């Protein structure tokens, strides 16, 4: 009985597993160039298209580059794209939602139609279309990812702003 109680008390809080995973990924992204077993850009045509093995954990690609090393080194770029895109979409979406919820009227309707239009398309296809139109670069991938996520933040903040605008404490202060 005491053993079961101690095991339950030793469990991590619900979000700790996710936090640990993100920390491991971030640490991997930081130290990846030093722990990658092979140069991710070095080609070796003699080892092209090798299956996963002890020497190449994920195998090799068509020109003989080690896929595990490439995945490790790409972690840094992928995480930076994700963080910047989420931050950008949050700032733009929260600003649009605040303006929409606070002012209301035709501004609310216009911002609502723009967010509805973005959400009407499959998000992945919309992001691919934006990147295809703007050109394939890291900056355009960040912009496309941010654009498709703006409506989620805008709608959430708009709803909260509408609730706060109509709250009793707000009318008591203005009277």
Secondary structure as a PSIPRED ss2 file (coil, helix, strand):
# PSIPRED VFORMAT (PSIPRED V4.0)

   1 X C   1.000  0.000  0.000
   2 X H   0.000  1.000  0.000
   3 X H   0.000  1.000  0.000
   4 X H   0.000  1.000  0.000
   5 X H   0.000  1.000  0.000
   6 X H   0.000  1.000  0.000
   7 X H   0.000  1.000  0.000
   8 X H   0.000  1.000  0.000
   9 X H   0.000  1.000  0.000
  10 X H   0.000  1.000  0.000
  11 X C   1.000  0.000  0.000
  12 X C   1.000  0.000  0.000
  13 X C   1.000  0.000  0.000
  14 X C   1.000  0.000  0.000
  15 X C   1.000  0.000  0.000
  16 X H   0.000  1.000  0.000
  17 X H   0.000  1.000  0.000
  18 X H   0.000  1.000  0.000
  19 X H   0.000  1.000  0.000
  20 X H   0.000  1.000  0.000
  21 X H   0.000  1.000  0.000
  22 X H   0.000  1.000  0.000
  23 X H   0.000  1.000  0.000
  24 X H   0.000  1.000  0.000
  25 X H   0.000  1.000  0.000
  26 X H   0.000  1.000  0.000
  27 X H   0.000  1.000  0.000
  28 X H   0.000  1.000  0.000
  29 X H   0.000  1.000  0.000
  30 X H   0.000  1.000  0.000
  31 X H   0.000  1.000  0.000
  32 X H   0.000  1.000  0.000
  33 X H   0.000  1.000  0.000
  34 X H   0.000  1.000  0.000
  35 X H   0.000  1.000  0.000
  36 X C   1.000  0.000  0.000
  37 X C   1.000  0.000  0.000
  38 X C   1.000  0.000  0.000
  39 X C   1.000  0.000  0.000
  40 X C   1.000  0.000  0.000
  41 X C   1.000  0.000  0.000
  42 X C   1.000  0.000  0.000
  43 X C   1.000  0.000  0.000
  44 X C   1.000  0.000  0.000
  45 X H   0.000  1.000  0.000
  46 X H   0.000  1.000  0.000
  47 X H   0.000  1.000  0.000
  48 X C   1.000  0.000  0.000
  49 X C   1.000  0.000  0.000
  50 X C   1.000  0.000  0.000
  51 X C   1.000  0.000  0.000
  52 X C   1.000  0.000  0.000
  53 X C   1.000  0.000  0.000
  54 X C   1.000  0.000  0.000
  55 X C   1.000  0.000  0.000
  56 X C   1.000  0.000  0.000
  57 X C   1.000  0.000  0.000
  58 X C   1.000  0.000  0.000
  59 X C   1.000  0.000  0.000
  60 X E   0.000  0.000  1.000
  61 X C   1.000  0.000  0.000
  62 X C   1.000  0.000  0.000
  63 X C   1.000  0.000  0.000
  64 X C   1.000  0.000  0.000
  65 X C   1.000  0.000  0.000
  66 X E   0.000  0.000  1.000
  67 X H   0.000  1.000  0.000
  68 X H   0.000  1.000  0.000
  69 X H   0.000  1.000  0.000
  70 X H   0.000  1.000  0.000
  71 X H   0.000  1.000  0.000
  72 X H   0.000  1.000  0.000
  73 X H   0.000  1.000  0.000
  74 X H   0.000  1.000  0.000
  75 X H   0.000  1.000  0.000
  76 X H   0.000  1.000  0.000
  77 X H   0.000  1.000  0.000
  78 X H   0.000  1.000  0.000
  79 X H   0.000  1.000  0.000
  80 X H   0.000  1.000  0.000
  81 X H   0.000  1.000  0.000
  82 X H   0.000  1.000  0.000
  83 X H   0.000  1.000  0.000
  84 X H   0.000  1.000  0.000
  85 X H   0.000  1.000  0.000
  86 X H   0.000  1.000  0.000
  87 X H   0.000  1.000  0.000
  88 X H   0.000  1.000  0.000
  89 X H   0.000  1.000  0.000
  90 X H   0.000  1.000  0.000
  91 X H   0.000  1.000  0.000
  92 X H   0.000  1.000  0.000
  93 X H   0.000  1.000  0.000
  94 X H   0.000  1.000  0.000
  95 X H   0.000  1.000  0.000
  96 X H   0.000  1.000  0.000
  97 X H   0.000  1.000  0.000
  98 X H   0.000  1.000  0.000
  99 X H   0.000  1.000  0.000
 100 X H   0.000  1.000  0.000
 101 X H   0.000  1.000  0.000
 102 X H   0.000  1.000  0.000
 103 X H   0.000  1.000  0.000
 104 X C   1.000  0.000  0.000
 105 X H   0.000  1.000  0.000
 106 X H   0.000  1.000  0.000
 107 X H   0.000  1.000  0.000
 108 X H   0.000  1.000  0.000
 109 X H   0.000  1.000  0.000
 110 X H   0.000  1.000  0.000
 111 X H   0.000  1.000  0.000
 112 X H   0.000  1.000  0.000
 113 X H   0.000  1.000  0.000
 114 X H   0.000  1.000  0.000
 115 X H   0.000  1.000  0.000
 116 X H   0.000  1.000  0.000
 117 X H   0.000  1.000  0.000
 118 X H   0.000  1.000  0.000
 119 X H   0.000  1.000  0.000
 120 X H   0.000  1.000  0.000
 121 X C   1.000  0.000  0.000
 122 X C   1.000  0.000  0.000
 123 X H   0.000  1.000  0.000
 124 X H   0.000  1.000  0.000
 125 X H   0.000  1.000  0.000
 126 X H   0.000  1.000  0.000
 127 X H   0.000  1.000  0.000
 128 X H   0.000  1.000  0.000
 129 X H   0.000  1.000  0.000
 130 X H   0.000  1.000  0.000
 131 X H   0.000  1.000  0.000
 132 X H   0.000  1.000  0.000
 133 X H   0.000  1.000  0.000
 134 X H   0.000  1.000  0.000
 135 X C   1.000  0.000  0.000
 136 X C   1.000  0.000  0.000
 137 X C   1.000  0.000  0.000
 138 X H   0.000  1.000  0.000
 139 X H   0.000  1.000  0.000
 140 X H   0.000  1.000  0.000
 141 X H   0.000  1.000  0.000
 142 X H   0.000  1.000  0.000
 143 X H   0.000  1.000  0.000
 144 X H   0.000  1.000  0.000
 145 X H   0.000  1.000  0.000
 146 X H   0.000  1.000  0.000
 147 X H   0.000  1.000  0.000
 148 X H   0.000  1.000  0.000
 149 X H   0.000  1.000  0.000
 150 X H   0.000  1.000  0.000
 151 X H   0.000  1.000  0.000
 152 X H   0.000  1.000  0.000
 153 X H   0.000  1.000  0.000
 154 X H   0.000  1.000  0.000
 155 X H   0.000  1.000  0.000
 156 X H   0.000  1.000  0.000
 157 X H   0.000  1.000  0.000
 158 X H   0.000  1.000  0.000
 159 X H   0.000  1.000  0.000
 160 X H   0.000  1.000  0.000
 161 X H   0.000  1.000  0.000
 162 X H   0.000  1.000  0.000
 163 X H   0.000  1.000  0.000
 164 X H   0.000  1.000  0.000
 165 X H   0.000  1.000  0.000
 166 X C   1.000  0.000  0.000
 167 X C   1.000  0.000  0.000
 168 X H   0.000  1.000  0.000
 169 X H   0.000  1.000  0.000
 170 X H   0.000  1.000  0.000
 171 X H   0.000  1.000  0.000
 172 X H   0.000  1.000  0.000
 173 X H   0.000  1.000  0.000
 174 X H   0.000  1.000  0.000
 175 X C   1.000  0.000  0.000
